[in-house]
Amino acid sequence: MSFRQKKLSLQKRIIFLVTVVTTGMISTMMVFDTISLNQSIREAYVSQISGMTMAINGRYEESRSISDIQQIFDYIQYKNNRVMEMKLYDKHGKVLAASNRQEVGTILHRSKIVIPQQDNTIVDRIPIAENDKPIVRLTAPLQEDGSVVGAVEVIFDSSEEELLLEHRTKLIVFVGLSIAIILSILLWLILRVIVIRPLSRLREAAVIVKQGGELPKLQFKASPEIAEVSEAFNDMVSNLDERYHELQQALNTLQVTQDQLVHSEKMGALGNLVAGVSHEINTPIGIGVTAISYLDQKAKEFQALYEAGKMKKSDLEQFLTISQESIVMVQHNLERASSLVKSFKQISVDQSVEMKRTFRFKEYVEGIIASLKPALKKTQIQLDVYCDDQLQLYTYPGALSQIITNLVMNSLNHAYDANEEGRLSIRVLDYPDYVMLAYSDDGKGMSDDVLDHIFDPFFTTSRGQGGTGLGMNIVYNLVKESLNGTIECSSVQGRGSLFTITIPKEEEAEI
């Protein structure tokens, strides 16, 4: 599981950046101030040793007496208790004079011999690890007749300077942090008043607009930029209201138009049903009319024989046989017509009134197909139904009638060319929890692009031929909403199409 990193608010980011910049600037100031202070201390050291070396060089050049130099060393240490050690050595490192008399005459290690150039003083800080306090080694050139012949070394206690530097650094850090904190607080307050509060009000206003509430006009005086944003937001809300009303009107018009088109599709299905009724009933009634006419003719002939007194027993027997056959034929065809009328009446009622009932699946489907025979007879396409005769289902039969009608008519209109032979198939499989209806044709099939939009409203490949593009959308909505089922379509170009519909089983409520 991945957790999205929470981002800092604009106010916190600005304060953080300003604090970082302020801290950086203060740190830079501290560095430069420390360098400047160190330079000042260095110059002070050089100034101090310059006076000492001038006195030592003057006495050395004047008397060439080491004892005089020793006296000067003692005097300097006496007058300045911060001078810890002094020594004078030649270029070879031989100590000529020292505040520590025991070092006189010794030879310094090569690493400790430092001979400065003329008029140059070397300042070295000795690590505190070698002593218990911070000290500085000052080395000045020992001159004789204008030439450097050795060096004067002074070990100086720098505790006061280090303490001054430490106090100065602490002061700068304290002042810098105080300034950074004060700036951050002031910036936080300024941002909150000028930016954050107006943005929060804009966000609240956006939420109100999102929820459909009425928004009062926003006015900010924090800054010209925020005022411009608020004016732009007010204009946007005003435009949104206008666009919303326009879209609402367009949606209402579209819904009315769609309802009219759906009603037109239903009326078209009922028209096919009426055509099926007239065609199917015409045959049994025509046979009945023919039989009655034939019986009427024979009755008139029999009556003529009777009135002429020429009737024979054979004539009577023949008339009775003809009468019996005609009556049976008329009765059979009238029963057939009555059954067709009853079936078509039930289908038409189902299509007009949405009501659940229990019915035999195959018998009802065959009645639907009978209503489609006029359209089927104009083609060379056969329709086969494979279903258990005893299968019963409790659902909306009218929805099922419209689904099968639209599927069959969709195949007749799009899957085959004129006078092309083909076969339609309806297979119904019974499962414990649902019934699966598989409708297929062996026609042209569909491309992937058409297949992706087959159930979209107003999508049709025969726009110029009167197609509305609602047939398959009606099928989809009936399966999903009325039957609470599922529908899937698969197709291969040149090999036909398959619609798989699942209808969940329901128990009829007991009254």
Secondary structure, DSSP 8 states (H G I E B T S, - for coil): ---------HHHHHHHHHHHHHHHHHHHHHHHHHHHHHHHHHHHHHHHHHHHHHHHHHHHHHH--HHHHHHHHHHHHHH-TTEEEEEEEETT-BEEEESSGGGTT-B--GGG-----TT--EEEEE-GGGSSS-EEEEEEEEEETTEEEEEEEEEEE-HHHHHHHHHHHHHHHHHHHHHHHHHHHHHHHHHIIIIIHHHHHHHHHHHHHHTT---------S-HHHHHHHHHHHHHHHHHHHHHHHHHHHHHHHHHHHHHHHHHHHHHHHHHHHHHHHHHHHHHHHHHHHHHHHHHHHHHHHHHHHHHT---HHHHHHHHHHHHHHHHHHHHHHHHHHHHHHHHHHHHHHHHS---EEEEHHHHHHHHHHHTHHHHHTTEEEEEEE--TT-EEEE-HHHHHHHHHHHHHHHHHHTS-TT-EEEEEEEEEE-SSEEEEEEEE-S----HHHHHTTTSTT--S-GGGT--S-HHHHHHHIIIIIS--EEEEEEETTTEEEEEEEEE-------
